[in-house]
């Protein structure tokens, strides 16, 4: 009897899905290009992941290359670069997460409570603008502004009687420059999603709270912040899922031999091993290790969030 009920329930679900598909077929058609592109560029390349377990030789091809198992993973874990690249990547990622995650929320909450709409639009435009500067151009700006000879920062320092500082050669400054330049570039654009969440709050809630004598801070604390908390939780989970996936371009563009001890991260090391040293299998193993760690972090943080707040990705 239970089997018949289960079959009937599955048939009903299938019928509902087909009915929805038939009803909204035009909307589903919009999804097809994205599904095709995702399949081509995200799923088909998974075929090449096996070179992480083979001694890859372009002449023999992937299937013709010798199978070596976990040799390259063991080599990376036992190498002197393992501790340095992992620690540099984690420090940069956690530092960036701690600093860059709350700032867009604070910016969105402050501007949402700002009375003068005209000035609010000006501030939004000013904060959004850096997002449209490419990463390489922004790195060029940093190198130019911080140059010990022609940089505007050192020019000001010299005007006040100080000595020029080669900021990019000082490893103690590198992480701060990397993270805070990213905050400046991305905080305005990152706040857009929180503005969208805040726009969905009913004005009646604010009006009722004002009638009860609530201050601006109380409106933010008891109405605005709880309304965007689910959105913030989902974004936090997604950020934790890419904890070891720091962008390559910016780190590599700001990297030099003097700050290498703090700027060598997984993505730059993979580039040097794979493309410069032409060791494809070793670089693929490092990249796969990175992906596995990110996946474990994503599942763990998602589980914790689900138990603590009821908000989760899956």
Residue frames relative to the residue before (quaternion, step in Angstrom):
aa qw qx qy qz dx dy dz
X 1.0000 0.0000 0.0000 0.0000 0.00 0.00 0.00
X 0.6481 0.5206 -0.3047 0.4650 3.55 1.01 -0.90
X 0.6320 0.5413 -0.3287 0.4467 3.55 1.07 -0.80
X 0.6518 0.5155 -0.3092 0.4623 3.57 1.02 -0.84
X 0.6382 0.5219 -0.3232 0.4646 3.57 1.04 -0.81
X 0.6512 0.5175 -0.3102 0.4603 3.59 0.98 -0.88
X 0.6544 0.5066 -0.3134 0.4657 3.55 0.98 -0.86
X 0.6500 0.5181 -0.3144 0.4584 3.54 1.02 -0.84
X 0.6514 0.5169 -0.3099 0.4608 3.58 1.04 -0.83
X 0.6500 0.5096 -0.3129 0.4689 3.58 1.01 -0.81
X 0.6463 0.5185 -0.3166 0.4617 3.56 1.02 -0.82
X 0.6445 0.5213 -0.3191 0.4593 3.58 1.04 -0.81
X 0.6449 0.5178 -0.3136 0.4665 3.58 1.01 -0.86
X 0.6496 0.5152 -0.3094 0.4657 3.55 1.00 -0.87
X 0.6523 0.5155 -0.3099 0.4612 3.55 1.02 -0.84
X 0.6474 0.5151 -0.3145 0.4654 3.59 0.99 -0.82
X 0.6442 0.5237 -0.3198 0.4566 3.59 1.01 -0.83
X 0.6689 0.4914 -0.2952 0.4732 3.57 0.93 -0.92
X 0.6330 0.5277 -0.3280 0.4619 3.58 1.05 -0.76
X 0.6594 0.4967 -0.2983 0.4790 3.58 0.99 -0.88
X 0.6382 0.5330 -0.3158 0.4570 3.56 1.02 -0.83
X 0.6722 0.4915 -0.2850 0.4748 3.56 1.01 -0.87
X 0.6672 0.5181 -0.2936 0.4474 3.56 1.02 -0.82
X 0.8017 0.2338 -0.0955 0.5417 3.58 0.93 -0.95
X 0.1500 0.8416 -0.5095 0.0984 3.58 1.06 0.70
X 0.6277 0.5498 -0.3458 0.4291 3.60 1.04 -0.72
X 0.6511 0.4985 -0.3176 0.4762 3.60 1.07 -0.72
X 0.6419 0.5211 -0.3241 0.4598 3.57 1.03 -0.77
X 0.5891 0.5835 -0.3657 0.4228 3.59 1.12 -0.61
X 0.6139 0.5517 -0.3419 0.4492 3.58 1.13 -0.66
X 0.6507 0.5322 -0.3125 0.4424 3.60 1.15 -0.59
X 0.5492 0.6697 -0.3880 0.3152 3.57 1.13 -0.62
X 0.6616 0.4916 -0.3435 0.4501 3.69 0.79 -0.82
X 0.6595 0.5068 -0.3120 0.4592 3.59 0.96 -0.82
X 0.6430 0.5164 -0.3195 0.4667 3.58 1.01 -0.81
X 0.6561 0.5142 -0.3086 0.4581 3.58 0.96 -0.88
X 0.6777 0.4871 -0.2935 0.4663 3.59 0.89 -0.95
X 0.6361 0.5216 -0.3276 0.4647 3.59 1.01 -0.80
X 0.6572 0.5121 -0.3082 0.4591 3.56 0.97 -0.87
X 0.6846 0.4963 -0.2889 0.4489 3.59 0.93 -0.94
X 0.8108 0.3243 -0.1453 0.4650 3.57 0.77 -1.07
X 0.7440 0.3836 -0.2309 0.4961 3.62 1.19 -0.27
X 0.7661 0.3690 -0.2048 0.4847 3.59 0.96 -0.78
X 0.6514 0.5136 -0.3283 0.4518 3.60 0.91 -0.81
X 0.6566 0.5104 -0.3414 0.4380 3.68 0.91 -0.74
X 0.5056 0.6493 -0.4318 0.3693 3.63 1.19 -0.27
X 0.5122 0.6441 -0.4030 0.4005 3.56 1.26 -0.43
X 0.7121 0.4751 -0.2547 0.4498 3.59 1.04 -0.80
X 0.4456 0.7011 -0.4561 0.3192 3.61 1.26 -0.12
X 0.5910 0.6166 -0.3645 0.3711 3.60 1.09 -0.62
X 0.5456 0.6091 -0.4243 0.3890 3.63 1.14 -0.28
X 0.5315 0.6064 -0.4092 0.4271 3.59 1.27 -0.22
X 0.7289 0.3787 -0.2169 0.5276 3.58 1.23 -0.46
X 0.6893 0.4183 -0.2723 0.5251 3.60 1.28 0.18
X 0.4302 -0.6267 0.5643 0.3221 3.57 -1.27 0.36
X 0.2040 -0.8578 0.4601 0.1043 3.51 0.27 1.36
X 0.0139 -0.7560 0.6536 -0.0328 3.49 -1.08 0.96
X 0.4466 -0.7254 0.4525 0.2638 3.58 -0.57 1.15
X 0.6213 0.5568 -0.3407 0.4335 3.58 1.06 -0.67
X 0.7340 0.4088 -0.2258 0.4931 3.59 0.96 -0.87
X 0.4219 -0.6997 0.4751 0.3267 3.59 1.17 -0.44
X 0.7099 -0.4583 0.3132 0.4336 3.56 -1.31 0.12
X 0.7315 0.4330 -0.2538 0.4615 3.58 0.77 -1.02
X 0.6809 0.4980 -0.2921 0.4506 3.57 1.14 -0.56
X 0.5576 0.6128 -0.3881 0.4036 3.58 1.24 -0.31
X 0.5718 -0.6298 0.4160 0.3215 3.55 -1.11 0.75
X 0.4145 -0.6995 0.5356 0.2282 3.55 -1.02 0.92
X 0.0552 -0.8234 0.5648 -0.0034 3.60 -0.75 1.07
X 0.4675 -0.7121 0.4257 0.3051 3.60 1.23 0.12
X 0.8050 -0.2710 0.2291 0.4754 3.56 -0.93 -0.97
X 0.2534 0.8164 -0.4910 0.1677 3.58 1.22 0.37
X 0.7148 0.4549 -0.2694 0.4577 3.60 0.84 -0.95
X 0.5997 0.5368 -0.3628 0.4697 3.60 1.14 -0.54
X 0.6511 0.5019 -0.3039 0.4815 3.58 0.99 -0.85
X 0.6338 0.5366 -0.3257 0.4520 3.57 1.02 -0.81
X 0.6706 0.4894 -0.3016 0.4689 3.59 0.95 -0.84
X 0.6708 0.5034 -0.3023 0.4529 3.59 0.88 -0.93
X 0.7278 0.4208 -0.2301 0.4902 3.59 1.05 -0.75
X 0.5441 0.6340 -0.4017 0.3749 3.60 1.23 -0.17
X 0.5821 -0.5933 0.4219 0.3621 3.62 -1.17 0.47
X 0.6214 0.5593 -0.3399 0.4307 3.60 1.23 -0.34
X 0.5072 0.6869 -0.4144 0.3149 3.60 1.20 -0.46
X 0.7158 0.4559 -0.2647 0.4578 3.57 0.68 -1.08
X 0.6829 0.5030 -0.2961 0.4392 3.57 0.91 -0.90
X 0.6978 0.4679 -0.2865 0.4605 3.59 0.83 -0.94
X 0.6551 0.5052 -0.3170 0.4638 3.58 0.98 -0.81
X 0.6835 0.4827 -0.2938 0.4621 3.60 0.86 -0.93
X 0.6465 0.5110 -0.3247 0.4642 3.62 0.95 -0.82
X 0.6646 0.5029 -0.3025 0.4625 3.56 0.96 -0.87
X 0.6702 0.4986 -0.2977 0.4621 3.59 0.91 -0.90
X 0.6576 0.5125 -0.3145 0.4539 3.59 0.90 -0.91
X 0.6689 0.4943 -0.2983 0.4683 3.58 0.89 -0.93
X 0.6870 0.4991 -0.2841 0.4452 3.55 0.89 -0.99
X 0.6903 0.4651 -0.2823 0.4770 3.60 0.88 -0.91
X 0.6175 0.5322 -0.3342 0.4731 3.58 1.04 -0.78
X 0.6763 0.4889 -0.2853 0.4714 3.57 0.92 -0.93
X 0.6543 0.5172 -0.3127 0.4546 3.59 1.00 -0.81
X 0.6681 0.5072 -0.3015 0.4534 3.58 0.91 -0.93
X 0.7263 0.4310 -0.2389 0.4792 3.58 0.99 -0.85
X 0.7790 0.4044 -0.2023 0.4344 3.57 0.71 -1.10
X 0.6053 0.5843 -0.3768 0.3876 3.62 1.10 -0.43
X 0.7549 0.3941 -0.2597 0.4555 3.68 0.70 -0.87
X 0.5766 0.6305 -0.3873 0.3464 3.61 1.06 -0.62
X 0.6626 0.4762 -0.3371 0.4697 3.70 0.82 -0.74
X 0.6168 0.5333 -0.3497 0.4612 3.61 1.09 -0.66
X 0.6570 0.5020 -0.3021 0.4743 3.58 0.93 -0.93
X 0.6476 0.5227 -0.3148 0.4565 3.59 0.96 -0.90
X 0.6705 0.4994 -0.2998 0.4595 3.59 0.89 -0.91
X 0.6692 0.4969 -0.3021 0.4626 3.60 0.94 -0.87
X 0.6627 0.5070 -0.3098 0.4558 3.59 0.97 -0.82
X 0.7012 0.4583 -0.2768 0.4708 3.58 0.86 -0.95
X 0.6165 0.5554 -0.3505 0.4344 3.59 1.09 -0.63
X 0.7172 0.4121 -0.2408 0.5078 3.58 1.13 -0.64
X 0.4793 0.6699 -0.4294 0.3704 3.59 1.32 0.04
X 0.4235 -0.7518 0.4505 0.2292 3.60 -0.68 1.07
X 0.7266 0.4428 -0.2507 0.4617 3.57 0.84 -0.99
X 0.3106 -0.7938 0.4959 0.1660 3.59 -0.22 1.28
X 0.6255 0.5559 -0.3481 0.4226 3.58 1.00 -0.75
X 0.6917 0.4534 -0.2748 0.4904 3.59 0.88 -0.93
X 0.6039 0.5609 -0.3553 0.4410 3.57 1.11 -0.67
X 0.6505 0.5103 -0.3130 0.4673 3.58 0.99 -0.79
X 0.6261 0.5288 -0.3327 0.4665 3.58 1.06 -0.77
X 0.6642 0.4976 -0.3024 0.4689 3.59 0.92 -0.92
X 0.6403 0.5242 -0.3268 0.4566 3.58 0.98 -0.81
X 0.6545 0.5157 -0.3087 0.4587 3.57 0.95 -0.88
X 0.6598 0.5110 -0.3030 0.4601 3.58 0.96 -0.89
X 0.7057 0.4515 -0.2690 0.4751 3.59 0.96 -0.82
X 0.6395 0.5205 -0.3313 0.4586 3.62 1.14 -0.53
X 0.5852 0.6609 -0.3605 0.3012 3.56 0.98 -0.90
X 0.6668 0.5173 -0.3446 0.4112 3.68 0.76 -0.84
X 0.5648 0.6202 -0.3885 0.3812 3.61 1.13 -0.51
X 0.6951 0.4812 -0.2650 0.4637 3.57 1.15 -0.64
X 0.5165 0.5758 -0.4356 0.4603 3.56 1.30 0.25
X 0.4397 -0.7018 0.4850 0.2809 3.59 -0.74 0.97
X 0.6517 -0.5466 0.3636 0.3798 3.56 -1.20 0.59
X 0.6787 0.4964 -0.2973 0.4523 3.58 0.90 -0.92
X 0.6346 0.5154 -0.3305 0.4716 3.59 1.01 -0.77
X 0.6527 0.5129 -0.3154 0.4598 3.58 0.96 -0.85
X 0.6335 0.5149 -0.3265 0.4764 3.60 1.04 -0.76
X 0.6311 0.5263 -0.3218 0.4702 3.58 1.05 -0.76
X 0.6310 0.5255 -0.3211 0.4718 3.58 1.06 -0.78
X 0.6483 0.5202 -0.3137 0.4590 3.57 0.96 -0.87
X 0.6709 0.4961 -0.2974 0.4641 3.57 0.88 -0.95
X 0.6662 0.4998 -0.3009 0.4645 3.58 1.02 -0.77
X 0.6889 0.4869 -0.2857 0.4546 3.60 0.86 -0.97
X 0.7565 0.3853 -0.1945 0.4913 3.57 1.07 -0.79
X 0.3534 0.7522 -0.4872 0.2683 3.58 1.27 0.17
X 0.4627 -0.7040 0.4599 0.2806 3.63 -0.89 0.88
X 0.7081 0.4469 -0.2638 0.4788 3.62 1.19 -0.34
X 0.8348 0.1357 -0.0446 0.5317 3.61 0.73 -1.03
X 0.4527 0.7180 -0.4363 0.2986 3.60 1.24 -0.01
X 0.5360 -0.6526 0.4348 0.3128 3.55 -1.00 0.84
X 0.6139 0.5535 -0.3559 0.4360 3.61 1.06 -0.66
X 0.7036 0.4430 -0.2682 0.4867 3.57 0.87 -0.92
X 0.5745 0.5725 -0.3800 0.4447 3.59 1.14 -0.51
X 0.6546 0.4949 -0.2995 0.4867 3.58 1.01 -0.87
X 0.6316 0.5351 -0.3307 0.4533 3.59 0.98 -0.84
X 0.6707 0.4955 -0.2949 0.4664 3.58 0.96 -0.88
X 0.6056 0.5703 -0.3518 0.4293 3.59 1.08 -0.71
X 0.7315 0.3908 -0.2237 0.5119 3.57 1.10 -0.71
X 0.6510 -0.5764 0.2937 0.3970 3.56 1.23 0.47
X 0.5206 0.6432 -0.4185 0.3743 3.59 1.21 0.18
X 0.5007 -0.6279 0.4989 0.3257 3.55 -1.33 0.04
X 0.5749 -0.6022 0.4337 0.3446 3.56 -1.11 0.73
X 0.1996 -0.7756 0.5932 0.0822 3.55 -1.07 0.86
X 0.2893 -0.7319 0.5905 0.1788 3.55 -0.88 0.96
X 0.2394 -0.8366 0.4769 0.1241 3.56 0.22 1.34
X 0.6933 0.4915 -0.2845 0.4436 3.58 0.93 -0.87
X 0.6526 0.4858 -0.3222 0.4839 3.58 1.21 -0.26
X 0.6271 0.5146 -0.3266 0.4850 3.58 1.32 -0.22
X 0.3331 -0.7805 0.4926 0.1929 3.57 -0.35 1.21
X 0.6085 0.5661 -0.3650 0.4196 3.61 1.12 -0.48
X 0.6846 0.4565 -0.2880 0.4899 3.63 1.23 -0.34
X 0.5440 0.6942 -0.3868 0.2693 3.57 1.11 -0.70
X 0.6848 0.4902 -0.2960 0.4507 3.61 0.80 -0.96
X 0.6474 0.5142 -0.3238 0.4601 3.58 0.99 -0.80
X 0.6506 0.5079 -0.3125 0.4702 3.58 0.97 -0.84
X 0.6460 0.5294 -0.3154 0.4505 3.58 0.96 -0.87
X 0.7309 0.4488 -0.2482 0.4503 3.57 0.73 -1.07
X 0.7364 0.4433 -0.2590 0.4406 3.59 0.72 -1.02
X 0.5916 0.5254 -0.3762 0.4821 3.59 1.14 -0.45
X 0.6315 0.5216 -0.3244 0.4732 3.59 1.13 -0.66
X 0.6186 0.5308 -0.3344 0.4730 3.57 1.07 -0.72
X 0.6563 0.5106 -0.3050 0.4643 3.57 0.90 -0.92
X 0.7040 0.4762 -0.2726 0.4509 3.57 0.92 -0.87
X 0.8312 0.3162 -0.1276 0.4391 3.59 0.87 -0.84
X 0.5050 0.6953 -0.4293 0.2779 3.61 1.15 -0.32
X 0.6517 0.5265 -0.3270 0.4372 3.61 0.96 -0.78
X 0.6933 0.4667 -0.2742 0.4758 3.55 0.89 -0.96
X 0.6479 0.5255 -0.3211 0.4483 3.60 1.02 -0.75
X 0.6412 0.5384 -0.3274 0.4380 3.58 1.15 -0.52
X 0.4738 0.6979 -0.4367 0.3127 3.61 1.23 -0.32
X 0.6767 0.5037 -0.3020 0.4440 3.59 0.88 -0.93
X 0.6466 0.4982 -0.3218 0.4797 3.59 1.13 -0.61
X 0.5922 0.5382 -0.3609 0.4790 3.59 1.12 -0.57
X 0.6336 0.5303 -0.3261 0.4594 3.57 1.03 -0.80
X 0.6599 0.4962 -0.3036 0.4756 3.58 1.01 -0.83
X 0.6650 0.5077 -0.3006 0.4580 3.59 0.99 -0.82
X 0.6231 0.5556 -0.3436 0.4302 3.60 1.10 -0.65
X 0.6481 0.5314 -0.3169 0.4440 3.58 1.22 -0.40
X 0.5106 0.6384 -0.4259 0.3879 3.60 1.27 -0.02
X 0.4702 -0.6865 0.4796 0.2786 3.57 -0.86 0.94
X 0.4701 -0.6818 0.4795 0.2903 3.63 -0.84 0.94
X 0.5606 0.6213 -0.3849 0.3892 3.58 1.18 -0.51
X 0.6030 0.5593 -0.3559 0.4438 3.58 1.13 -0.65
X 0.6644 0.4892 -0.2964 0.4810 3.57 0.96 -0.87
X 0.6614 0.5150 -0.3123 0.4470 3.58 0.93 -0.89
X 0.6560 0.5018 -0.3103 0.4707 3.57 0.99 -0.84
X 0.6599 0.5073 -0.3089 0.4601 3.58 0.98 -0.81
X 0.6415 0.5159 -0.3217 0.4678 3.59 1.05 -0.75
X 0.6274 0.5338 -0.3315 0.4600 3.57 1.07 -0.72
X 0.6842 0.4598 -0.2699 0.4976 3.56 1.18 -0.60
X 0.5901 -0.6254 0.3417 0.3795 3.57 1.32 0.14
X 0.3400 0.7571 -0.4969 0.2535 3.61 1.18 0.45
X 0.3885 -0.7011 0.5503 0.2337 3.56 -1.06 0.78
X 0.6969 -0.4494 0.3382 0.4450 3.58 -1.30 0.12
X 0.6471 0.5227 -0.3177 0.4551 3.56 0.96 -0.86
X 0.6615 0.4978 -0.3036 0.4717 3.59 1.01 -0.79
X 0.6046 0.5418 -0.3531 0.4650 3.60 1.09 -0.65
X 0.6687 0.4874 -0.2955 0.4776 3.56 0.98 -0.88
X 0.6981 0.5060 -0.2763 0.4246 3.58 0.89 -0.99
X 0.8120 0.3179 -0.1378 0.4697 3.57 0.83 -0.97
X 0.7550 0.3332 -0.2090 0.5247 3.63 1.20 -0.30
X 0.7528 0.4206 -0.2374 0.4472 3.57 0.58 -1.18
X 0.7078 0.4807 -0.2819 0.4341 3.58 0.71 -1.06
X 0.6687 0.4775 -0.3291 0.4653 3.67 0.82 -0.79
X 0.6342 0.5526 -0.3370 0.4229 3.60 1.11 -0.61
X 0.7461 0.3675 -0.2203 0.5097 3.61 1.06 -0.67
X 0.4264 0.7341 -0.4474 0.2812 3.59 1.26 -0.09
X 0.6484 0.5016 -0.3490 0.4542 3.70 0.87 -0.73
X 0.6438 0.5144 -0.3163 0.4699 3.59 1.02 -0.82
X 0.6554 0.5102 -0.3057 0.4654 3.58 0.96 -0.89
X 0.6365 0.5394 -0.3289 0.4424 3.58 1.01 -0.79
X 0.6565 0.5077 -0.3070 0.4659 3.58 0.94 -0.91
X 0.6678 0.4920 -0.3009 0.4705 3.59 0.95 -0.86
X 0.6250 0.5332 -0.3363 0.4605 3.58 1.05 -0.70
X 0.6308 0.5258 -0.3243 0.4696 3.58 1.01 -0.83
X 0.6727 0.4958 -0.2947 0.4635 3.58 0.91 -0.91
X 0.6465 0.5101 -0.3184 0.4695 3.59 1.03 -0.74
X 0.6544 0.4985 -0.3120 0.4753 3.58 1.02 -0.77
X 0.6267 0.5513 -0.3294 0.4415 3.58 1.17 -0.55
X 0.7388 0.3067 -0.2164 0.5597 3.57 1.25 -0.20
X 0.1546 0.8544 -0.4822 0.1165 3.53 1.17 0.72
X 0.7540 0.3417 -0.2017 0.5235 3.62 1.11 -0.64
X 0.6131 0.5624 -0.3447 0.4347 3.59 1.27 0.05
X 0.0736 0.7940 -0.5926 0.1137 3.56 0.36 1.26
X 0.5898 -0.6158 0.3998 0.3361 3.54 -0.99 0.85
X 0.4769 -0.7037 0.4630 0.2508 3.55 -0.97 0.92
X 0.6632 0.5813 -0.3303 0.3363 3.56 0.79 -1.08
X 0.7114 0.4746 -0.2744 0.4397 3.57 0.76 -1.04
X 0.6613 0.5042 -0.3095 0.4612 3.58 0.93 -0.91
X 0.6831 0.4864 -0.2931 0.4591 3.57 0.93 -0.87
X 0.6645 0.5165 -0.3079 0.4437 3.60 0.99 -0.82
X 0.7316 0.3999 -0.2304 0.5017 3.60 1.08 -0.66
X 0.5438 0.6533 -0.3721 0.3727 3.56 1.31 -0.06
X 0.0981 0.7580 -0.6441 0.0305 3.55 -1.17 0.67
X 0.7231 -0.4695 0.2895 0.4158 3.58 -1.27 0.22
X 0.6595 0.5320 -0.3099 0.4313 3.59 1.14 -0.57
X 0.7629 0.3077 -0.1958 0.5338 3.61 1.13 -0.53
X 0.3121 0.8040 -0.4634 0.2035 3.58 1.31 0.21
X 0.6187 0.5800 -0.3507 0.3972 3.60 1.04 -0.66
X 0.7583 0.3088 -0.1966 0.5394 3.61 1.18 -0.44
X 0.7072 0.4796 -0.2603 0.4496 3.61 1.19 -0.41
X 0.5525 0.5943 -0.4067 0.4198 3.60 1.25 -0.14
X 0.0251 0.8026 -0.5915 0.0729 3.56 -0.40 1.28
X 0.7505 -0.4146 0.2537 0.4478 3.58 -1.28 0.17
X 0.6890 0.5017 -0.3004 0.4282 3.60 0.81 -0.97
X 0.6726 0.4669 -0.3119 0.4820 3.63 0.96 -0.74
X 0.6338 0.5227 -0.3306 0.4645 3.59 1.07 -0.70
X 0.6270 0.5271 -0.3305 0.4688 3.60 1.02 -0.77
X 0.6358 0.5305 -0.3219 0.4589 3.58 1.00 -0.83
X 0.6926 0.4800 -0.2854 0.4566 3.58 0.84 -0.95
X 0.6791 0.4845 -0.2899 0.4690 3.57 0.97 -0.86
X 0.7443 0.4470 -0.2348 0.4371 3.56 0.85 -0.98
X 0.8039 0.3049 -0.1491 0.4884 3.58 0.74 -1.02
X 0.7066 0.4303 -0.2764 0.4890 3.61 0.94 -0.77
X 0.7605 0.3398 -0.1901 0.5197 3.59 0.88 -0.96
X 0.3400 -0.7823 0.4606 0.2455 3.59 1.35 -0.12
X 0.4478 0.6423 -0.4840 0.3906 3.57 0.96 0.92
X 0.1549 -0.8569 0.4873 0.0645 3.55 0.40 1.31
X 0.6643 0.5230 -0.3147 0.4315 3.58 0.89 -0.90
X 0.6599 0.5079 -0.3045 0.4625 3.57 0.95 -0.89
X 0.6750 0.4830 -0.2974 0.4718 3.60 0.92 -0.88
X 0.6274 0.5266 -0.3349 0.4657 3.61 1.06 -0.71
X 0.6347 0.5262 -0.3258 0.4627 3.59 1.04 -0.75
X 0.6482 0.5054 -0.3149 0.4746 3.59 0.99 -0.82
X 0.6578 0.5133 -0.3012 0.4616 3.57 0.97 -0.89
X 0.6540 0.5015 -0.3053 0.4770 3.58 1.02 -0.81
X 0.6104 0.5379 -0.3380 0.4730 3.59 1.04 -0.75
X 0.6357 0.5339 -0.3083 0.4646 3.56 1.00 -0.88
X 0.6720 0.5058 -0.2902 0.4565 3.58 0.92 -0.95
X 0.6484 0.5233 -0.3172 0.4529 3.59 0.96 -0.86
X 0.6481 0.5100 -0.3156 0.4692 3.59 0.96 -0.86
X 0.6487 0.5152 -0.3152 0.4630 3.60 0.97 -0.86
X 0.6506 0.5203 -0.3150 0.4547 3.57 0.98 -0.84
X 0.6469 0.5117 -0.3141 0.4701 3.58 0.98 -0.83
X 0.6459 0.5161 -0.3124 0.4679 3.58 1.01 -0.86
X 0.6451 0.5302 -0.3209 0.4469 3.59 0.95 -0.88
X 0.6850 0.4816 -0.2855 0.4663 3.59 0.84 -0.98
X 0.6593 0.5224 -0.3067 0.4454 3.59 0.97 -0.88
X 0.6950 0.4612 -0.2770 0.4769 3.59 0.80 -1.03
X 0.6242 0.5373 -0.3386 0.4550 3.59 1.02 -0.76
X 0.6563 0.5109 -0.3038 0.4647 3.60 0.99 -0.86
X 0.6557 0.5116 -0.3054 0.4638 3.57 0.96 -0.90
X 0.6615 0.5092 -0.2984 0.4627 3.57 0.96 -0.92
X 0.6382 0.5364 -0.3228 0.4480 3.57 1.00 -0.82
X 0.6931 0.4713 -0.2766 0.4701 3.59 0.97 -0.85
X 0.7221 0.4672 -0.2523 0.4434 3.58 0.98 -0.86
X 0.8383 0.1587 -0.0455 0.5195 3.58 0.89 -0.94
X 0.4761 -0.6748 0.4442 0.3473 3.60 1.21 -0.32
X 0.6161 0.5136 -0.3507 0.4835 3.61 1.28 0.04
X 0.1866 0.7778 -0.5774 0.1637 3.57 -0.80 1.02
X 0.5798 -0.5829 0.4441 0.3561 3.53 -1.31 0.32
X 0.7992 -0.0357 0.0611 0.5968 3.57 1.04 -0.82
